[in-house]
Amino acid sequence: MSFVAKKCGVKFKPPAIVLLYEDKTTKKMRQRVMPVRNFSKFSDCSKAAERLKSNARHTAYLQGVSLHQLERLHLLLRDFLLGKSLEHSLASLCLDPDEDLNKLSDQELSRKKALMEQLFEQNRKKKDDPDFVYDLQVDFPEQLESCGWDEDDEDEEF
């Protein structure tokens, strides 16, 4: 049997992962609801995602779904169990350049760092890329604002 995953989502009550897939043999769109069992607000989302993906009943259906996407869906479930709104959960999965990362908890900070790492890997130029330039030199425009922190009138010795 061959299945192609089209969409993946989450159902909060009862907690479940919902997969829309196409059955290659019949060319029909189908929906599979995979219940998330033994999952609490203290559960590890990455382990729960790995457990779901390696489950014998769901392995064939989840081949086209990345482990990262399953982790994000489990994060939404856990945030729901913690009492957070869906908007707050979705906002925590996105990067905000004006957000103060010093005020985040360790768990939220590690989530943001993982998102930054993923974004970096997506934008990174590799040697094998066709538009890769070895020694790229760019002239930046001159700074219009002066920074007063490095301009001292007196020379202080340490």
C-alpha positions in Angstrom: 0.0 0.0 0.0 1.2 3.5 -0.8 0.1 6.6 0.9 0.9 10.3 0.3 0.4 12.7 3.2 -1.3 15.9 2.1 -2.2 17.7 5.4 -1.5 17.1 9.0 -3.3 18.7 11.9 -4.2 18.4 15.6 -7.5 17.6 17.4 -7.7 18.8 21.0 -10.6 16.8 22.4 -9.9 14.0 22.5 -6.2 14.6 21.8 -5.3 13.2 18.4 -3.2 13.8 15.3 -5.3 14.1 12.1 -3.7 13.1 8.8 -5.3 13.8 5.3 -3.7 11.5 2.8 -4.1 10.1 -0.7 -4.3 6.4 -1.3 -2.3 5.8 -4.4 -4.1 2.6 -5.4 -7.6 4.1 -5.3 -6.6 7.8 -5.9 -9.0 8.8 -3.0 -8.4 11.3 -0.3 -8.8 9.8 3.2 -8.6 11.0 6.7 -6.8 9.1 9.6 -7.2 10.1 13.2 -4.4 8.9 15.4 -5.1 9.2 19.1 -2.3 10.5 21.3 -2.4 8.3 24.4 -0.5 8.7 27.7 0.3 12.3 26.9 0.2 14.9 29.6 1.4 18.5 30.0 4.7 17.2 31.4 5.4 14.9 28.4 8.4 15.2 26.1 7.1 16.2 22.7 10.0 14.8 20.7 9.7 11.4 22.3 6.0 11.3 21.8 6.4 12.2 18.1 9.0 9.5 17.7 6.7 7.0 19.4 3.8 7.9 17.1 6.0 7.7 14.0 7.4 4.3 14.9 4.0 2.9 15.9 3.4 -0.2 13.7 -0.2 0.9 12.9 0.8 4.4 11.7 4.3 4.0 10.2 3.0 3.5 6.6 0.8 6.6 6.8 3.4 8.9 8.5 6.4 8.3 6.1 5.7 11.5 4.3 5.4 13.6 7.5 8.6 14.9 9.0 9.4 14.3 12.7 9.7 18.0 13.2 6.1 18.6 12.1 4.9 15.9 14.5 6.9 17.5 17.3 5.2 20.9 16.5 1.8 19.3 16.6 2.6 17.7 20.0 3.7 21.1 21.2 0.3 22.5 20.3 -1.3 19.7 22.2 0.9 20.2 25.3 0.2 24.0 25.3 -3.5 23.2 25.1 -3.2 21.0 28.2 -1.2 23.7 29.9 -4.2 26.1 29.3 -2.6 28.3 26.7 -4.6 29.6 23.8 -4.1 28.4 20.3 -2.9 31.9 19.2 -0.3 32.0 21.9 0.9 28.5 21.0 1.2 29.4 17.3 3.0 32.6 18.1 5.5 30.8 20.2 6.3 28.6 17.2 7.3 31.7 15.1 10.2 34.0 15.5 9.6 37.7 16.5 12.7 39.9 16.0 11.5 42.3 18.6 11.0 39.7 21.3 13.3 39.8 24.4 14.7 36.3 24.6 16.1 37.0 28.1 12.5 36.9 29.5 11.7 33.4 28.2 11.8 30.2 30.2 14.4 27.6 29.4 12.0 25.4 27.6 10.7 28.3 25.4 14.2 29.5 24.8 15.4 26.1 23.6 12.3 26.1 21.2 13.2 29.5 19.8 16.9 28.4 19.4 15.8 25.3 17.5 13.7 27.5 15.2 16.6 29.9 14.6 18.9 26.9 13.8 16.3 25.6 11.3 16.0 29.0 9.6 19.8 29.3 9.5 20.1 25.9 7.8 17.5 26.8 5.3 19.2 30.1 4.3 22.8 28.8 4.4 24.8 28.7 1.2 26.6 25.4 0.7 29.5 24.7 -1.6 27.3 22.6 -3.8 24.8 25.4 -4.4 24.8 26.9 -7.9 24.9 30.5 -6.6 27.7 29.9 -4.1 30.6 32.4 -4.1 33.8 31.5 -2.2 35.1 34.9 -1.1 32.1 37.2 -1.2 32.9 40.8 -0.3 30.1 43.3 0.3 30.4 47.0 0.9 27.9 48.1 3.5 26.5 51.7 3.6 28.1 54.0 6.1 26.5 54.2 9.4 24.2 57.3 9.7 23.8 57.2 13.5 26.8 57.6 15.8 27.1 55.3 18.7 28.2 57.1 21.8 29.3 54.1 23.7 32.7 53.8 22.0 33.5 57.5 21.8 35.3 58.6 25.0 37.0 62.0 25.3 39.4 60.7 27.9 41.6 57.7 27.7 40.9 55.6 30.7 43.3 52.8 31.6 42.1 49.7 33.1 
